[in-house]
Amino acid sequence: MIDYVATFIFLFAVIDPIGTVPVFMAVTSHFDHKEKRKVALKATGYSAVILLFFLVAGEFILTSIEIPLSAFQIAGGSYCFCLLYR
């Protein structure tokens, strides 16, 4: 049960639904309600497929190109540091 909670918290932080609401509202401000719903469902579907693909195949891809997970984590942390340092 704790693994599911930890996974949910991790995915919630990655997807950031609260942070994407203002962007969605700004981009779809000229759409009517039906078009907004269509765009939201399509974006949710695409992002779910991409997220599930990398959730399942991500480790396999990294091992097949011989990149250890720790190197990927260090590179991601360095990238975040560079973004915050500016």
WOTASUL-V438177 format. One record per residue. N is the residue number from 1. RES is the residue in one letter. SS is DSSP state (hx for helix, st for strand, lp for the rest). PSI is psi in whole degrees, 0 to 359 (999 if undefined). OMEGA is omega in radians with two decimals (none if undefined). Layout:
N/RES/SS/PSI/OMEGA
N/RES/SS/PSI/OMEGA
//
This chain:
1/M/lp/321/-3.13
2/I/hx/326/3.10
3/D/hx/321/3.13
4/Y/hx/321/3.12
5/V/hx/316/3.13
6/A/hx/319/3.11
7/T/hx/318/3.11
8/F/hx/315/3.14
9/I/hx/318/3.12
10/F/hx/312/-3.13
11/L/hx/325/3.09
12/F/hx/321/3.12
13/A/hx/324/-3.14
14/V/hx/315/-3.08
15/I/hx/325/3.11
16/D/lp/65/-3.11
17/P/hx/330/3.14
18/I/hx/323/3.14
19/G/hx/337/-3.12
20/T/hx/348/3.14
21/V/hx/313/3.12
22/P/hx/324/3.11
23/V/hx/315/3.13
24/F/hx/318/3.14
25/M/hx/321/-3.13
26/A/hx/318/-3.09
27/V/hx/324/-3.07
28/T/lp/24/-3.08
29/S/lp/333/-3.12
30/H/lp/3/3.10
31/F/lp/153/3.01
32/D/lp/177/-3.03
33/H/hx/319/-3.11
34/K/hx/319/3.13
35/E/hx/323/3.09
36/K/hx/317/3.13
37/R/hx/319/3.14
38/K/hx/316/3.12
39/V/hx/317/-3.13
40/A/hx/316/3.13
41/L/hx/320/3.13
42/K/hx/316/3.12
43/A/hx/321/3.10
44/T/hx/318/3.12
45/G/hx/313/3.13
46/Y/hx/314/-3.11
47/S/hx/325/3.10
48/A/hx/318/3.13
49/V/hx/314/3.14
50/I/hx/316/-3.14
51/L/hx/315/3.14
52/L/hx/323/3.11
53/F/hx/310/-3.11
54/F/hx/336/3.05
55/L/hx/321/-3.12
56/V/hx/314/-2.98
57/A/hx/357/-3.04
58/G/hx/312/-3.13
59/E/hx/322/3.10
60/F/hx/318/3.13
61/I/hx/315/-3.14
62/L/hx/319/3.13
63/T/hx/328/-3.14
64/S/hx/332/3.06
65/I/lp/13/3.02
66/E/lp/45/3.02
67/I/lp/118/3.12
68/P/lp/150/-3.12
69/L/hx/325/-3.14
70/S/hx/322/3.10
71/A/hx/321/3.11
72/F/hx/321/3.11
73/Q/hx/320/3.11
74/I/hx/317/3.12
75/A/hx/319/3.10
76/G/hx/319/3.09
77/G/hx/321/3.10
78/S/hx/320/3.12
79/Y/hx/316/3.10
80/C/hx/320/3.10
81/F/hx/316/3.14
82/C/hx/322/3.10
83/L/hx/321/-3.10
84/L/hx/334/-3.09
85/Y/hx/331/-3.12
86/R/lp/999/none
//
